[in-house]
Amino acid sequence: MRSRPYDDAPRLPEGEHVDVRSLVRGEWIEIEIGPGRGWFIVERAGVEPRAGLFGLEVRRKWAAVVDARLAGRGLADRARVFAEDAALALPRLGPDGSVRRVFVHFPDPWWKKRHQKRLVVRDRFIGEVARLLEPDGELFLQTDVEERAAEYEALLDQDVRFAPRGETPGSARIPDHPYVARSPRERRAMSDGIPIHRLRWSRL
Ligand SMILES: C[S@@+](CC[C@H](N)C(=O)[O-])C[C@H]1O[C@@H](n2cnc3c(N)ncnc32)[C@H](O)[C@@H]1O
């Protein structure tokens, strides 16, 4: 039988409970949701050798390509990308409070109302992030769709598990981030002069 392309893309280990510390080696763990073509995770792994990082990318092709790229740079023990739908994978991850940062770069393009159910950042996603983050751990989100940024603020600013960690007190908005790595969409928006809305919260 013919296999589908990228059928052999890396997957999380089977089972209901996956210990994030068994996936990558590091003083702490960082997760990227939907890395796509993946430059953020590659650059981040290069500049922050203390972190163990992994991405959850629903498109098998990009998960396979970026995971191979990380391995090619000798980073396979510290940085991986798994071909997984974050909505299904996050609930399997643990233990609670074991993750220092969750990055979500340009997750939700501009969709019509009928596509709302495909949004990545929704109540259940935020609940899983809250469960996984360690105290003071960070959720970083960026988008070039202002309306999406406002939706994320509406969801997170009133969530008692999170505190906004933006430039000014009470706001999650930051003009730039300190992670010394850029996602492909971020880089393109920057070179095209498209405004980027960057938001950061920390776990209380
Ligand atoms: C607009 S692209 C942005 C890619 C990358 N983060 C960047 O900033 O260049 C959104 C990415 O999220 C992935 N994605 C969408 N829904 C997802 C889900 N439920 N779980 C994991 N990845 C998802 C898509 O396959 C795509 O690679």
The ligand as a Tripos MOL2 file, in Angstrom:
@<TRIPOS>MOLECULE
LIG
   27    29     1     0     0
SMALL
NO_CHARGES

@<TRIPOS>ATOM
      1 C1         -0.2500   31.2080    9.9510 C.3       1 LIG1
      2 S1          0.8480   29.8800   10.2190 S.3       1 LIG1
      3 C2          2.1680   30.6210   11.1890 C.3       1 LIG1
      4 C3          3.4090   29.7780   11.1880 C.3       1 LIG1
      5 C4          4.5260   30.2600   12.1290 C.3       1 LIG1
      6 N1          4.0930   30.2170   13.5230 N.3       1 LIG1
      7 C5          4.9990   31.6390   11.7830 C.2       1 LIG1
      8 O1          4.7750   32.5640   12.5780 O.co2     1 LIG1
      9 O2          5.5950   31.8050   10.7060 O.co2     1 LIG1
     10 C6         -0.0270   28.9300   11.4680 C.3       1 LIG1
     11 C7          0.6320   27.5930   11.7250 C.3       1 LIG1
     12 O3         -0.0750   26.9300   12.7590 O.3       1 LIG1
     13 C8         -0.2840   25.5800   12.3750 C.3       1 LIG1
     14 N2         -1.4850   25.1120   13.0910 N.ar      1 LIG1
     15 C9         -2.7770   25.5000   12.8790 C.ar      1 LIG1
     16 N3         -3.5960   24.8660   13.7250 N.ar      1 LIG1
     17 C10        -2.8100   24.0670   14.5010 C.ar      1 LIG1
     18 C11        -3.0780   23.1570   15.5520 C.ar      1 LIG1
     19 N4         -4.3190   22.9410   15.9830 N.pl3     1 LIG1
     20 N5         -2.0410   22.4970   16.1150 N.ar      1 LIG1
     21 C12        -0.7640   22.6980   15.6800 C.ar      1 LIG1
     22 N6         -0.4570   23.5460   14.6760 N.ar      1 LIG1
     23 C13        -1.4600   24.2190   14.0950 C.ar      1 LIG1
     24 C14        -0.4290   25.6370   10.8670 C.3       1 LIG1
     25 O4         -0.2100   24.3900   10.2460 O.3       1 LIG1
     26 C15         0.6360   26.6670   10.5240 C.3       1 LIG1
     27 O5          1.9160   26.0840   10.3820 O.3       1 LIG1
@<TRIPOS>BOND
     1     1     2 1
     2     2     3 1
     3     2    10 1
     4     3     4 1
     5     4     5 1
     6     5     6 1
     7     5     7 1
     8     7     8 2
     9     7     9 1
    10    10    11 1
    11    11    12 1
    12    11    26 1
    13    12    13 1
    14    13    14 1
    15    13    24 1
    16    14    15 ar
    17    14    23 ar
    18    15    16 ar
    19    16    17 ar
    20    17    18 ar
    21    17    23 ar
    22    18    19 1
    23    18    20 ar
    24    20    21 ar
    25    21    22 ar
    26    22    23 ar
    27    24    25 1
    28    24    26 1
    29    26    27 1
@<TRIPOS>SUBSTRUCTURE
     1 LIG1         1 GROUP 0 **** ****
